[in-house]
Amino acid sequence: MAARTNLTDDSSAAGALRRAGRHTDSTAHRADSRTIEIRVESHGTNLLRDYKAAVLAGGSPDLVLLAENRWIGPLAEQKLVLDITSRITSTEQAAFQPTALDGARFNQKLYGLPLTLDLPVLYYNRANISEALPDSTAEWLAAARSFTTDTNQGLAYNLSLYFTQPYASAFDAQFFDQSGEVVLGTTSFTPTLEWLTWVRDLSSDQLLLARDDNRMINRAIQQNTALMTIDWARNLPDYRQVWGDNVGVRPLPRLSQTAKEPQPYVRSSVLALNPRSAEAQQNAAFEVMRFLTGPTAQAELRSIGLPTVRRDLAEADLVQTQIELAASRGAAWPTSIRFNNSWDTLAAMLRNVLNGAAIESTIAEADRRLRSQ
């Protein structure tokens, strides 16, 4: 029986699945004395649109790889992915990184299994930084300034929301409360103000390359003039190309102002089942899902530099151990539709502050926009 799998062309998750499974259009996976043929269909940026249309039409695929777990919420609400909560035992769930597995949940139900995870981590060049980095932001940033010279930047920090959001939580800033109500401009106003002020001050620090400018930050890394940066864990292979064996990785330093650990969002790619496939097809696709998220395939993913979604593998090298530690301190990227619809508004709020807008009025405007969505 065939389990047909959609992959995105432009995601590392798609290549990861191919490497982990070692499957092509003509290969098969053996499970429970049956041969499961896997036909891979790549749909690139049209994946979500094509998948919805295919499910509604009652066709394939049986298994879909979603590059971003934020899509789980809308698909689950429209009943376009299968609830697999009852299929996964508590023992099986315990083997996963909680933040990765939670990325496949919506309204307390599990709608898939994570294949890969990703989150912001601190990279540094051990060839230039021989001593252990400090644990707090004040000491870390002081060290970064001390490393800045005429030719090197001690720190190149992309100040986009993706990489500064972890420190919002360390300031106790919230965008929504636990019930989903907007609190950005009310109970969270003061910590949000403190967080945005901290980010704005970083951008004006002459001894740091801190900008909301991805090209500028990437150029400093590729030219090997930056000694530290904050970037996605999935980019570890890229840093190994630049820094070789001198790549150092660690979780983000705790915030000195509150002594709290930053809480980055952990993004997952998620394998999910087509709820309209025949039962036999669903069962076959489920076996493939479990194999790809199991120890054997996950160990191979880790061998090529991708963070594992499991906690039950043999001890990894120091770099991978630090990434897994960072993931344990994070929170799953929310699958709620309201949160994901708000991200552009929050990102615009941060950009406006970095472009010189008054922080107080910018928070108030973002709060108003969130409430109107």
C-alpha positions as CSV (number, residue, x, y, z in Angstrom):
1,M,0.0,0.0,0.0
2,A,1.3,3.5,-0.8
3,A,1.7,6.4,1.5
4,R,2.0,9.5,-0.6
5,T,3.9,12.4,0.9
6,N,3.9,16.1,0.1
7,L,7.1,18.0,0.7
8,T,7.9,21.7,0.4
9,D,10.7,22.5,-2.1
10,D,12.1,25.4,-0.1
11,S,12.3,23.9,3.4
12,S,15.2,22.1,5.1
13,A,12.5,19.8,6.5
14,A,11.9,18.4,3.0
15,G,15.5,17.5,2.5
16,A,15.7,16.2,6.0
17,L,12.9,13.8,5.3
18,R,14.6,12.5,2.2
19,R,17.9,12.0,4.0
20,A,16.3,10.4,7.1
21,G,14.1,8.0,5.1
22,R,16.5,7.4,2.2
23,H,13.4,7.2,0.1
24,T,12.8,8.2,-3.5
25,D,9.9,7.6,-5.9
26,S,11.1,4.1,-6.6
27,T,12.0,2.9,-3.0
28,A,9.9,1.4,-0.3
29,H,9.8,1.2,3.5
30,R,9.4,-2.1,5.2
31,A,7.2,-2.2,8.3
32,D,5.2,-5.0,10.0
33,S,6.0,-7.4,7.2
34,R,4.4,-5.1,4.6
35,T,6.0,-3.0,1.9
36,I,4.9,0.6,2.0
37,E,5.6,2.5,-1.2
38,I,6.3,6.2,-0.7
39,R,5.7,8.5,-3.6
40,V,7.1,12.0,-2.9
41,E,5.3,15.0,-4.4
42,S,7.0,18.4,-4.0
43,H,4.8,21.5,-4.1
44,G,7.0,24.3,-2.9
45,T,5.3,27.5,-1.9
46,N,2.0,26.1,-3.2
47,L,2.0,23.2,-0.7
48,L,-0.7,24.5,1.7
49,R,-3.1,25.6,-1.2
50,D,-2.6,22.3,-3.1
51,Y,-3.0,20.2,0.0
52,K,-6.2,21.8,1.0
53,A,-7.6,21.4,-2.5
54,A,-6.6,17.8,-2.6
55,V,-8.1,16.8,0.7
56,L,-11.4,18.6,-0.1
57,A,-11.5,16.8,-3.4
58,G,-11.0,13.4,-1.6
59,G,-7.6,12.7,-3.2
60,S,-4.0,12.1,-2.1
61,P,-1.7,12.7,-0.3
62,D,-2.1,10.4,2.7
63,L,0.8,12.1,4.6
64,V,1.8,15.8,4.4
65,L,5.0,17.5,5.7
66,L,4.2,21.0,6.9
67,A,7.3,23.1,7.0
68,E,5.8,25.3,9.8
69,N,3.8,24.1,12.7
70,R,1.8,27.3,12.7
71,W,-0.3,25.8,9.9
72,I,-1.6,23.1,12.3
73,G,-4.2,25.4,13.8
74,P,-6.0,26.5,10.6
75,L,-5.9,23.0,9.2
76,A,-7.2,21.4,12.4
77,E,-10.0,23.9,12.6
78,Q,-11.1,23.1,9.1
79,K,-10.7,19.3,9.8
80,L,-8.1,18.9,7.1
81,V,-5.6,17.0,9.3
82,L,-6.3,13.9,11.4
83,D,-6.4,14.0,15.2
84,I,-3.9,11.3,16.3
85,T,-4.1,11.9,20.1
86,S,-5.4,8.4,20.8
87,R,-2.7,6.8,18.5
88,I,0.3,8.0,20.5
89,T,0.8,6.6,24.0
90,S,2.1,8.7,26.9
91,T,5.4,6.8,26.8
92,E,5.8,7.6,23.1
93,Q,5.1,11.2,23.7
94,A,7.6,11.4,26.5
95,A,10.4,10.5,24.1
96,F,9.9,13.8,22.2
97,Q,11.2,17.2,23.1
98,P,8.1,18.7,24.7
99,T,8.4,22.0,22.9
100,A,8.6,20.2,19.5
101,L,5.6,17.9,20.2
102,D,3.5,20.8,21.6
103,G,4.0,22.5,18.2
104,A,1.7,19.8,16.7
105,R,-1.1,20.4,19.2
106,F,-4.2,22.5,18.7
107,N,-6.9,22.9,21.4
108,Q,-5.2,20.2,23.5
109,K,-5.3,17.6,20.6
110,L,-2.4,16.2,18.7
111,Y,-2.5,16.5,14.9
112,G,0.8,15.2,13.9
113,L,4.4,14.4,14.9
114,P,7.4,16.8,14.6
115,L,10.1,15.9,12.2
116,T,12.6,18.8,12.9
117,L,12.7,21.7,15.3
118,D,14.3,25.1,15.1
119,L,14.8,28.1,17.4
120,P,17.2,31.0,17.9
121,V,20.5,30.2,19.6
122,L,23.8,32.0,20.2
123,Y,26.6,31.2,17.9
124,Y,30.2,32.2,18.6
125,N,33.7,31.6,17.0
126,R,35.8,29.7,19.5
127,A,38.9,30.6,17.6
128,N,38.5,34.2,18.8
129,I,36.6,33.6,22.0
130,S,38.6,31.1,24.1
131,E,36.9,31.8,27.4
132,A,33.4,30.7,28.4
133,L,30.8,33.3,27.6
134,P,29.0,34.9,30.6
135,D,25.5,33.8,31.4
136,S,23.9,37.2,31.8
137,T,23.2,39.7,29.0
138,A,25.0,42.6,30.7
139,E,28.3,40.6,31.0
140,W,27.7,39.1,27.5
141,L,27.2,42.4,25.8
142,A,30.2,43.9,27.6
143,A,32.3,41.0,26.4
144,A,31.0,41.6,22.8
145,R,31.9,45.2,23.0
146,S,35.4,44.3,24.1
147,F,35.9,42.0,21.1
148,T,34.9,44.8,18.6
149,T,37.9,46.2,16.7
150,D,38.5,48.1,13.5
151,T,38.1,44.8,11.5
152,N,35.8,42.7,13.7
153,Q,32.4,43.0,15.2
154,G,32.1,41.4,18.6
155,L,28.4,40.8,18.0
156,A,26.2,40.9,14.9
157,Y,22.6,40.7,16.1
158,N,19.6,40.7,13.8
159,L,17.0,42.7,15.7
160,S,13.9,41.2,13.9
161,L,11.1,40.0,16.1
162,Y,12.1,36.4,15.5
163,F,15.4,36.9,17.4
164,T,14.4,39.5,20.0
165,Q,11.0,38.0,21.0
166,P,12.8,35.6,23.5
167,Y,13.7,38.6,25.6
168,A,10.2,40.0,25.6
169,S,9.2,37.1,27.8
170,A,12.3,37.6,30.0
171,F,11.0,41.2,30.6
172,D,7.6,39.5,31.5
173,A,6.0,41.1,28.4
174,Q,3.0,39.3,26.9
175,F,1.1,39.9,23.7
176,F,-1.9,37.8,24.8
177,D,-2.9,36.3,28.2
178,Q,-3.7,32.6,28.7
179,S,-7.2,33.1,27.6
180,G,-6.1,34.6,24.3
181,E,-7.1,38.2,25.2
182,V,-4.8,41.1,24.0
183,V,-2.8,42.5,27.0
184,L,0.0,44.2,25.0
185,G,-1.2,47.8,25.8
186,T,-2.7,47.1,29.2
187,T,-1.3,44.8,31.9
188,S,1.8,44.2,29.7
189,F,2.4,47.8,28.7
190,T,5.3,48.4,31.1
191,P,7.3,45.3,30.5
192,T,6.7,45.7,26.7
193,L,8.0,49.3,27.0
194,E,11.1,48.0,28.8
195,W,11.8,45.3,26.2
196,L,11.4,47.7,23.3
197,T,13.6,50.2,25.0
198,W,16.3,47.6,25.5
199,V,16.2,46.6,21.8
200,R,16.3,50.2,20.6
201,D,19.3,50.9,22.8
202,L,21.1,47.9,21.3
203,S,20.5,49.3,17.8
204,S,22.2,52.6,18.8
205,D,25.2,51.0,20.5
206,Q,28.2,51.9,18.4
207,L,30.2,48.9,19.6
208,L,27.6,46.4,18.4
209,L,26.3,45.6,14.9
210,A,22.7,45.3,16.0
211,R,20.2,46.1,13.2
212,D,16.9,44.8,11.8
213,D,18.7,44.1,8.6
214,N,19.2,40.5,7.6
215,R,21.5,41.2,4.7
216,M,23.9,43.3,6.8
217,I,24.1,40.7,9.5
218,N,24.5,37.8,7.1
219,R,27.2,39.7,5.2
220,A,29.2,40.1,8.4
221,I,28.9,36.4,9.1
222,Q,29.9,35.3,5.6
223,Q,32.8,37.7,5.5
224,N,33.9,36.2,8.9
225,T,34.1,39.6,10.5
226,A,31.5,38.9,13.3
227,L,32.6,36.8,16.3
228,M,29.1,36.2,17.7
229,T,25.5,36.2,16.4
230,I,22.0,34.9,17.2
231,D,20.5,32.7,14.4
232,W,18.4,29.7,13.8
233,A,19.7,26.3,15.0
234,R,19.0,24.8,11.6
235,N,21.8,27.0,10.2
236,L,24.5,25.1,12.1
237,P,25.9,23.5,8.9
238,D,26.4,27.0,7.5
239,Y,28.4,28.2,10.5
240,R,30.5,25.1,10.3
241,Q,31.4,26.1,6.8
242,V,32.5,29.5,7.9
243,W,34.1,28.7,11.3
244,G,34.9,25.0,10.9
245,D,35.4,23.1,14.2
246,N,35.5,26.4,16.1
247,V,31.7,26.8,16.1
248,G,30.4,27.3,19.6
249,V,26.7,27.2,20.4
250,R,24.8,27.9,23.5
251,P,21.3,29.0,24.7
252,L,20.6,32.7,24.8
253,P,22.0,34.4,27.9
254,R,19.6,35.2,30.8
255,L,18.4,38.8,31.0
256,S,20.3,40.8,33.6
257,Q,17.4,43.2,34.4
258,T,15.1,40.4,35.6
259,A,17.6,37.4,36.0
260,K,15.2,35.4,33.9
261,E,16.0,33.0,31.0
262,P,14.7,34.2,27.6
263,Q,12.0,31.9,26.2
264,P,12.4,31.5,22.5
265,Y,9.6,30.0,20.4
266,V,10.5,26.6,19.0
267,R,9.3,26.1,15.5
268,S,8.6,22.5,14.2
269,S,8.1,20.9,10.9
270,V,5.2,18.5,11.3
271,L,4.1,15.3,9.6
272,A,0.3,15.1,9.5
273,L,-2.3,12.6,8.1
274,N,-5.0,13.2,5.6
275,P,-8.3,12.7,7.5
276,R,-10.1,11.7,4.3
277,S,-7.8,8.9,3.2
278,A,-9.0,5.3,3.5
279,E,-8.2,3.7,6.9
280,A,-5.6,1.3,5.3
281,Q,-3.8,4.3,3.8
282,Q,-3.9,6.2,7.0
283,N,-2.4,3.3,8.9
284,A,0.4,2.9,6.3
285,A,1.1,6.6,6.4
286,F,1.1,6.5,10.2
287,E,3.8,3.8,10.2
288,V,5.9,6.0,7.9
289,M,5.4,9.0,10.2
290,R,6.5,7.0,13.3
291,F,9.6,5.7,11.4
292,L,10.7,9.2,10.3
293,T,10.2,10.6,13.9
294,G,11.8,7.5,15.5
295,P,15.3,7.1,16.9
296,T,16.9,5.7,13.7
297,A,15.8,8.5,11.3
298,Q,16.3,11.2,13.9
299,A,19.8,10.0,14.7
300,E,20.6,10.5,11.0
301,L,19.2,13.9,11.0
302,R,21.4,14.9,13.9
303,S,24.4,13.5,12.1
304,I,23.9,16.1,9.3
305,G,23.6,18.9,11.9
306,L,19.8,19.2,12.3
307,P,18.5,19.4,15.9
308,T,16.6,16.2,17.0
309,V,13.0,16.2,18.2
310,R,13.7,13.3,20.5
311,R,15.1,13.1,24.0
312,D,16.0,9.4,23.9
313,L,18.9,9.3,21.6
314,A,22.5,8.6,22.6
315,E,24.5,11.6,23.8
316,A,25.2,14.1,21.1
317,D,28.3,16.3,20.6
318,L,28.5,19.4,22.7
319,V,27.0,21.7,20.1
320,Q,23.9,19.5,19.7
321,T,23.6,19.2,23.4
322,Q,23.5,23.0,23.8
323,I,20.8,23.3,21.1
324,E,18.7,20.7,22.8
325,L,19.2,22.5,26.1
326,A,18.0,25.7,24.4
327,A,14.9,23.9,23.1
328,S,14.1,22.6,26.6
329,R,14.0,26.3,27.8
330,G,11.7,27.4,25.0
331,A,8.0,27.3,24.3
332,A,6.3,25.8,21.2
333,W,5.4,28.2,18.5
334,P,1.7,28.8,19.1
335,T,-0.7,27.1,16.7
336,S,-3.5,29.5,17.5
337,I,-4.9,31.3,14.6
338,R,-5.2,34.6,16.4
339,F,-1.5,34.5,17.5
340,N,-0.2,33.8,14.0
341,N,-2.5,36.5,12.5
342,S,-0.9,39.0,14.9
343,W,2.7,38.4,14.1
344,D,3.0,40.9,11.3
345,T,1.5,43.6,13.6
346,L,4.0,42.8,16.3
347,A,6.9,42.8,13.9
348,A,5.8,46.2,12.5
349,M,5.6,47.6,16.1
350,L,9.2,46.6,16.6
351,R,10.4,48.0,13.3
352,N,8.6,51.3,13.9
353,V,10.4,51.7,17.2
354,L,13.7,50.9,15.6
355,N,12.9,53.5,12.9
356,G,12.5,56.2,15.6
357,A,8.8,56.1,16.5
358,A,7.8,56.9,20.1
359,I,7.5,53.7,22.0
360,E,4.5,54.5,24.1
361,S,2.3,55.5,21.1
362,T,3.6,52.6,19.0
363,I,2.6,50.0,21.7
364,A,-0.9,51.7,21.9
365,E,-1.3,51.5,18.1
366,A,-0.3,47.9,18.0
367,D,-2.7,47.0,20.8
368,R,-5.5,48.7,18.9
369,R,-4.7,46.8,15.7
370,L,-4.6,43.5,17.6
371,R,-8.0,44.1,19.1
372,S,-9.5,45.0,15.7
373,Q,-8.3,41.8,14.0
